[in-house]
């Protein structure tokens, strides 16, 4: 049995931070990168149309601990656990945490979810949400490779 655990969740972005979303994500990224690195958790966080969607991976106890901390964070509302379970390998292992704010300019990425008038992560199969996150992560990896 794998010692790695993968957890996918979505949460509504608190209205208090929607107007400063870019700064909020930078703050989350700065703090999470340190905390996650200390407990061997890696992952990705995206923001889109009022929602955060995140994958966390690592030792099960550490992933659960990070998820519990997120559930108490006032920047997140209405947490939805989309899926979790053992995984054989890290998918987001390049980062203790990476993030992206998606917009309509990211149409090729968003096509993964199909065209719907509203966005509700719980309405999509977990595999589609996971595919969205891995596609964004691949784009982040390519950008890092090109820049640095």
C-alpha positions in Angstrom: 0.0 0.0 0.0 1.2 3.5 -0.9 2.5 5.8 1.8 1.5 8.8 -0.2 -2.0 10.3 0.0 -3.8 12.6 -2.4 -6.6 14.9 -1.4 -8.7 17.2 -3.7 -11.0 19.8 -2.4 -12.8 23.0 -3.4 -13.9 25.9 -1.4 -15.7 29.2 -2.1 -13.4 32.2 -1.9 -14.4 34.4 1.0 -16.0 37.6 -0.3 -13.6 39.5 2.1 -10.7 38.5 -0.1 -12.1 38.5 -3.6 -11.1 42.1 -4.3 -7.5 41.3 -3.2 -7.3 37.8 -4.6 -3.9 38.1 -6.2 -2.4 39.3 -2.9 -4.3 36.6 -1.0 -2.9 33.9 -3.2 0.6 35.2 -2.8 0.2 35.2 0.9 -1.2 31.7 0.9 1.6 30.6 -1.3 4.3 32.2 0.8 3.0 30.6 4.1 2.0 27.2 2.6 5.3 26.7 0.8 7.2 26.8 4.2 4.6 24.8 6.1 4.2 22.2 3.4 7.9 21.7 2.8 8.4 21.1 6.5 5.9 18.2 6.5 6.6 16.8 2.9 3.3 18.0 1.4 3.2 19.2 -2.2 0.4 20.5 -4.2 -1.3 23.1 -6.4 -4.0 25.7 -5.7 -6.0 27.4 -8.4 -8.7 30.1 -8.2 -11.5 30.4 -10.7 -14.9 32.1 -10.7 -15.2 32.4 -6.9 -13.7 29.0 -6.1 -10.4 27.7 -4.8 -9.5 24.2 -6.1 -6.6 22.4 -4.5 -4.7 19.2 -4.5 -2.5 18.2 -1.6 -0.3 15.1 -1.6 2.1 13.6 0.8 2.0 11.5 4.0 -1.6 10.9 5.0 -1.3 12.5 8.5 0.4 15.6 7.1 -2.2 16.0 4.3 -5.0 15.6 6.8 -3.4 18.2 9.1 -3.0 20.7 6.3 -6.6 20.2 5.2 -7.8 20.7 8.7 -5.9 23.9 8.9 -7.4 25.1 5.6 -10.9 24.3 6.9 -10.3 26.8 9.7 -8.9 29.5 7.4 -11.5 32.3 6.9 -10.4 32.9 3.3 -12.1 29.6 2.5 -15.8 29.0 2.8 -18.0 25.9 2.1 -15.2 23.4 1.8 -16.1 20.4 -0.4 -13.9 17.3 -0.2 -13.9 16.1 -3.8 -11.8 13.0 -3.4 -8.9 11.4 -1.5 -7.0 8.2 -1.3 -3.6 6.6 -1.7 -1.5 7.5 -4.7 1.6 5.7 -6.1 3.6 8.9 -7.0 3.6 12.6 -6.6 2.0 14.5 -9.4 2.7 18.0 -8.0 6.1 17.1 -6.5 7.9 20.1 -8.1 6.4 22.5 -5.6 5.7 22.6 -1.9 2.8 24.7 -3.4 2.2 26.4 -6.7 -0.8 28.5 -7.7 -2.6 30.0 -10.5 -5.6 32.3 -11.0 -7.5 31.2 -14.0 -9.4 33.6 -16.2 -11.3 33.4 -19.5 -8.0 33.8 -21.2 -7.2 30.2 -20.1 -9.8 28.8 -22.4 -7.7 25.9 -23.6 -7.2 24.8 -20.0 -10.9 25.4 -19.1 -12.1 23.4 -22.1 -11.2 20.3 -19.9 -14.3 21.1 -17.9 -16.6 21.8 -20.8 -18.7 24.8 -21.3 -21.2 25.4 -18.6 -22.9 28.8 -17.7 -22.0 28.4 -14.0 -19.0 26.9 -12.2 -19.5 24.4 -9.4 -16.5 22.0 -8.8 -18.8 19.5 -7.2 -20.7 19.1 -10.4 -17.7 17.7 -12.2 -16.2 14.2 -12.0 -13.1 14.1 -9.8 -11.1 12.9 -12.8 -12.0 16.1 -14.7 -11.0 18.3 -11.7 -7.7 16.3 -11.4 -7.1 16.7 -15.1 -7.6 20.5 -14.8 -5.1 20.7 -11.9 -2.5 18.6 -13.7 -2.9 20.6 -16.9 -2.3 23.9 -14.9 0.6 22.3 -13.1 2.2 21.3 -16.5 1.8 24.8 -17.7 3.5 26.1 -14.5 6.3 23.6 -15.0 6.9 24.6 -18.5 6.9 28.3 -17.5 9.5 27.7 -14.8 11.7 25.7 -17.2 11.5 28.4 -19.8 12.2 31.3 -17.4 14.6 29.7 -15.1 
